[in-house]
Amino acid sequence: MEKKLYRVTENKQLCGVCGGFAEYFKLDPTLVRVGWAIVSLFAGAGVLAYIVCALIVPEKPKEIGNDI
């Protein structure tokens, strides 16, 4: 089965972007959220990247389910 990046609908804090990245890379969602926050604080582009991902990355269909 081909891996696809989705925003998750369950276990999300804002829009499900970090949860989707965590599921895609098989990581703990909390680690991804902390990493994204650190990048946002130091690099500054993390907030903009999150907004772009929230708009572009499709939401995970209900029939696929969550693997986190």
C-alpha positions as CSV (number, residue, x, y, z in Angstrom):
1,M,0.0,0.0,0.0
2,E,1.3,3.4,-0.9
3,K,2.0,5.8,2.0
4,K,0.2,9.2,1.8
5,L,0.4,12.2,4.0
6,Y,-2.9,13.2,5.6
7,R,-4.0,15.5,8.3
8,V,-5.4,13.3,11.1
9,T,-8.9,13.8,12.4
10,E,-8.4,12.1,15.8
11,N,-5.6,12.9,18.3
12,K,-5.2,16.4,16.8
13,Q,-4.4,19.7,18.7
14,L,-5.0,22.3,16.0
15,C,-5.5,21.1,12.4
16,G,-3.9,17.6,12.6
17,V,-0.8,18.5,10.6
18,C,1.7,17.3,13.2
19,G,-0.3,14.2,13.9
20,G,-0.3,13.5,10.2
21,F,3.4,13.9,9.9
22,A,3.9,11.7,12.9
23,E,1.8,9.0,11.4
24,Y,3.5,9.2,8.0
25,F,7.0,8.9,9.6
26,K,5.9,6.5,12.4
27,L,6.9,8.9,15.2
28,D,5.3,10.0,18.4
29,P,3.0,13.0,17.7
30,T,4.3,14.8,20.8
31,L,7.8,14.7,19.5
32,V,6.7,16.1,16.2
33,R,4.8,18.9,17.9
34,V,7.7,19.8,20.1
35,G,10.1,19.8,17.1
36,W,7.7,21.9,15.1
37,A,7.4,24.4,17.9
38,I,11.2,24.6,18.3
39,V,11.6,25.2,14.6
40,S,8.9,27.9,14.7
41,L,10.6,29.7,17.5
42,F,14.1,29.7,16.1
43,A,13.6,29.7,12.3
44,G,10.3,31.6,12.3
45,A,9.0,29.9,9.2
46,G,7.3,27.1,11.1
47,V,4.1,29.0,11.7
48,L,3.8,29.8,8.0
49,A,4.6,26.2,7.0
50,Y,2.0,24.9,9.4
51,I,-0.7,27.2,7.9
52,V,0.3,26.2,4.4
53,C,0.2,22.4,5.3
54,A,-3.2,22.9,7.0
55,L,-4.5,24.3,3.8
56,I,-2.9,22.0,1.3
57,V,-2.6,18.5,3.0
58,P,-6.0,16.7,2.7
59,E,-7.8,15.4,5.8
60,K,-7.6,11.7,6.3
61,P,-10.8,9.9,5.1
62,K,-12.7,8.1,7.9
63,E,-12.5,4.7,6.2
64,I,-8.7,4.6,6.3
65,G,-8.5,4.9,10.1
66,N,-5.6,6.1,12.3
67,D,-2.3,4.2,12.8
68,I,-0.8,6.4,15.5
